[in-house]
Amino acid sequence: MTEAMLPHLFDKVPRQVAIDDADRAPEHALLHLFNSCIEHEGSLLITACRPLGSWRIALGDLRSRLRAAPIVEIGAPDDALLGAVLIKQFADRQLRVAPDVIAYLLKRIDRSFAAVEKIAAQLDGAALSDGGPVTIPLARKVLTDPSCQPLSPRSDWAVT
């Protein structure tokens, strides 16, 4: 994002702007965007990988505006959400998986969507190779396979 791009952001109504990785955006451009949203009665959603308290903000005006903004932290997904995503991942691969297999996996995989996608793909491949369904013994085999590296979730995601 550059300051030259900012005037074009408010050409359309409603004036809603989202900035991803705002902790890496140029401070002057971010301050100008913040002020433009106020001036044009727009909305601003910014996301960042680091919590606001860890940002090194040189511009005092920007720092005060960001600290006054509502902050929402997105934590790790709960079992209900991860279970639903697992079921969806298997359904996308045209696999029916018993609820006990889903429960087994939820207790043993990392709490991230990437881990869910990876384990679903690995179990799909293993089931195809074995010519059978996805079962707890197959899940146990795949999970103990050294090539199944865990994927760590990013617990420091925040939305401001």
Buried (B, 14 or more C-beta within 10 A) or exposed (E): BEEEEBEEBBEEEEBEBEBEEBBEBEBEBBBBBBBBBEEEEBEBBBBBBBBBEEBEBEEEEBBEBBEEEEEEEEEEBEEEEBBEBBBEBBEEBEBEBEEEBBEBBBEEBBBBBEBBBBBBEBBBEBBEEEEEEBBEEBBEBBBEEEEBEEBEBEEEBBBB
